Amino acid sequence: MYTSYIGKKFLDIYNQKHNKQISPKDFFCDYFFPLFFDNDTHLMHVGNSPFFQKVSAKDLVGGKSKNQVRLEKLHTAIEMDIPNMSIFVGYAARDIQGTTSGQVTDIDQKITSDEMYLSWIGESLSIGASGLVVSLDDTEVLYEIFEGAKYYREFLDKTPGLKDKQIETWNGHWFCHRFGDSFNPADPWSNFNVEYSEKENVTSIPTIKWTKLIFALAKKFPATEKVIYVYSLSQTNTTIGFIKVFLPQVRKLYELRDKIIIDKKGTRLTDKEIEMLEPFFNFQEACKYGSLGLKTLEPKGLREFLPLGTLQFAQGKEIKITDKNYNDFLIFKLWVIAMLNKTELLALAGKIASELIAADEAEKNTGRGKTIKGREAENIMASNSLKVFIENLTGFLSGDNSEVLKEAVTEVLVMPADNFPLFLALIKFEYSYQKLNGVKK
């Protein structure tokens, strides 16, 4: 199981770093158990494991604590029982009656006791995000996540009533903090604010959004593509698999922000504002693409403004930028430009929007109310195909603006089909922005 692989990877790192040769069992007993389980609250949950079971009074002999009895039962089960999910984290149920029986096999896999102890360590290093769990095979990340467990113990101890056994959730928050811009090694608690959530009278730490994890990875590994293992262990086990994350693509959002996004107050979108992006896809849906990158970071709500018939759920709504929703549209605009991957298209969209507005204003000056040019501009931005767009634009632009027409037609003919509705959205953003701010041609 991958949990064992990660556990072994970490233990090798630990032994090398501390010049030791600790076995998986000894590490579990001497380091892992005291931190994770030898307490009234536990840091981790493994379903049906001895640490999940009650301890009878007759077992409490010789001054043993309940958790010490549970530890002994775990040792016995690992040595005597067949491998199963209660002692080998991430594995199948004991028999075909269990809810994870789909993993049950009669193939002799020769699983060792070391692998079972390592699976506990490996699972403790996973990162919870949006209802799924992520493992990252990286030396520094694994070690720093393990270092974060002692802070989780401290946090639980000083927060009475807080739900325990949330190590994966904690790891998500810790990872984003540890590798964030504000982390202070001399004072790890500074600038670290974990908010609680309450549901059905239970106070717990909320799981981070998967997009927050992706942005944190992009800051830690800005020029690297990483492979993550995505899964979930519950009453039934879910394996999503190995997913490549194109972090340089994600990083492009920050780089483009620095180059081209300045709001009307002369300030840029902050990193935090970018990272608050609400995604169109949930984590599992995003993983179905086989990789994570710009495409899967599509902002929720963007499709409301794409022309009808261009993409599923496109609604063709008019864009109305206000002070209240201004940042949302900046995020939309930033993502669209990143997806188009050609900053010159922003300037072109601005030119087209300017021509549409200028023609409309010129006609209004003749004393008419709703102008013909205004309706034609709306038709251009509602075009649901390249053919319709070119026909509408050709009928609108002529004479002095023929160069803009030529440039627009050239660009849309060579761009990927998926980019066409995004380019139209960019024109709509520019049109609304220039209308709002009275931009003159």
ABEGO torsion letter per residue (X at the ends): XAAAAAAAAAAAAAAAAAGBBBBAAAAAAAAAAAAAABBABBABBBBGBAAABBBBAAABBGGBBAAAAAAAAAAAAAAABBBBAAABBGBBBABAABAAAAABBABBAGBBAAAAAAAAAAAAABBBBGGBBBBBBBAAAAAAAAAAAAAAAAAAAABBGBBBGAAAAAAAAAAAAAABAABBAABAABGBBBBBBBBGGBBBBBBBBAAAAAAAAAAABAABBBBBBBBBBBABBBBAEBBBBBAAAAAAAAAAAAAABBBAAGBBBBAAAAAABBBABBAAAAAAAGBBBAAAABBBGAAAABBBGABBGBAGBBBBBBAAAAAAAAAAAAAAAAAAGBAAAAAAAAAAAAAAAAAAAAAAAAGBBBBAAAAAAAAAAABABAAAAAAAAAAABBEAAAAAAAAAAAAAAABBAAAAAAAAAAAAAAAAAAAAAGBBX
